[in-house]
Amino acid sequence: MWKYGCRYSDGGTTDVAVISLGGSVVNTSLKVAGDKFDEAVVKYIKRRHNVIIGERTAEDLKINIGCVYPKIQDVEMDIRGRDLSSGLPKTITIHSSEMLEALIEPAMMVVDAVHSVLERTPPELVADISDKGIYMTGGGALVDGLDKLLQEKTGINVMIANDTVSCVALGTGKALENLDALDNVRKKK
């Protein structure tokens, strides 16, 4: 089984792992998650519109119209920030196509991490991943289009886990309930 996970709401990390027989075979972790996506939005709005926005506004944009793969229909959202020229409040309209431009850099860092893990994965497991697909878990799976971007860049079917945010915590709880089984897997290695 292949797992990709990222905590979306609190920032944190993106963890990419190939899991087989109850253990991690190949993995990596990078400090790109919700907070880096928010930072990218703040920087983009400042550079493109000469307007400063706060983290909360950036997160609202990310959640409501953010995407890392082109949407069929461009959607928009009005936001308020501080105009850098006048210092006064200003309302601007942001489009999902702009959000794609703002978010693609951190998204490609995630894609590169997945690619790196796939390159280090034993051939037999890569074949299994190719057949069964990549599963995204955690809040990062909520970034609109990340599954499509990963699928396009890897050529492997990508699925989003049910209850993506809670499944990470639930899986950790199940692992803790079965520590003996996990110890047995580690001893066999």
Secondary structure in CASP SS format (residue, H / E / C, confidence):
PFRMAT SS
TARGET T0000
AUTHOR 0000-0000-0000
METHOD secondary structure of the structure
MODEL  1
M C 1.00
W E 1.00
K E 1.00
Y E 1.00
G E 1.00
C E 1.00
R C 1.00
Y C 1.00
S C 1.00
D C 1.00
G C 1.00
G C 1.00
T C 1.00
T E 1.00
D E 1.00
V E 1.00
A E 1.00
V E 1.00
I E 1.00
S E 1.00
L C 1.00
G C 1.00
G E 1.00
S E 1.00
V E 1.00
V E 1.00
N E 1.00
T E 1.00
S E 1.00
L E 1.00
K C 1.00
V C 1.00
A C 1.00
G H 1.00
D H 1.00
K H 1.00
F H 1.00
D H 1.00
E H 1.00
A H 1.00
V H 1.00
V H 1.00
K H 1.00
Y H 1.00
I H 1.00
K H 1.00
R H 1.00
R H 1.00
H H 1.00
N C 1.00
V E 1.00
I E 1.00
I C 1.00
G C 1.00
E H 1.00
R H 1.00
T H 1.00
A H 1.00
E H 1.00
D H 1.00
L H 1.00
K H 1.00
I H 1.00
N H 1.00
I C 1.00
G C 1.00
C C 1.00
V C 1.00
Y C 1.00
P C 1.00
K C 1.00
I C 1.00
Q C 1.00
D C 1.00
V C 1.00
E E 1.00
M E 1.00
D E 1.00
I E 1.00
R E 1.00
G E 1.00
R E 1.00
D E 1.00
L C 1.00
S C 1.00
S C 1.00
G C 1.00
L C 1.00
P E 1.00
K E 1.00
T E 1.00
I E 1.00
T E 1.00
I E 1.00
H E 1.00
S H 1.00
S H 1.00
E H 1.00
M H 1.00
L H 1.00
E H 1.00
A H 1.00
L H 1.00
I H 1.00
E H 1.00
P H 1.00
A H 1.00
M H 1.00
M H 1.00
V H 1.00
V H 1.00
D H 1.00
A H 1.00
V H 1.00
H H 1.00
S H 1.00
V H 1.00
L H 1.00
E H 1.00
R H 1.00
T C 1.00
P C 1.00
P H 1.00
E H 1.00
L H 1.00
V H 1.00
A H 1.00
D H 1.00
I H 1.00
S H 1.00
D H 1.00
K H 1.00
G C 1.00
I E 1.00
Y E 1.00
M E 1.00
T E 1.00
G E 1.00
G H 1.00
G H 1.00
A H 1.00
L H 1.00
V C 1.00
D C 1.00
G C 1.00
L H 1.00
D H 1.00
K H 1.00
L H 1.00
L H 1.00
Q H 1.00
E H 1.00
K H 1.00
T H 1.00
G C 1.00
I C 1.00
N C 1.00
V E 1.00
M E 1.00
I E 1.00
A C 1.00
N C 1.00
D C 1.00
T H 1.00
V H 1.00
S H 1.00
C H 1.00
V H 1.00
A H 1.00
L H 1.00
G H 1.00
T H 1.00
G H 1.00
K H 1.00
A H 1.00
L H 1.00
E H 1.00
N C 1.00
L H 1.00
D H 1.00
A H 1.00
L H 1.00
D H 1.00
N H 1.00
V H 1.00
R H 1.00
K H 1.00
K H 1.00
K C 1.00
END
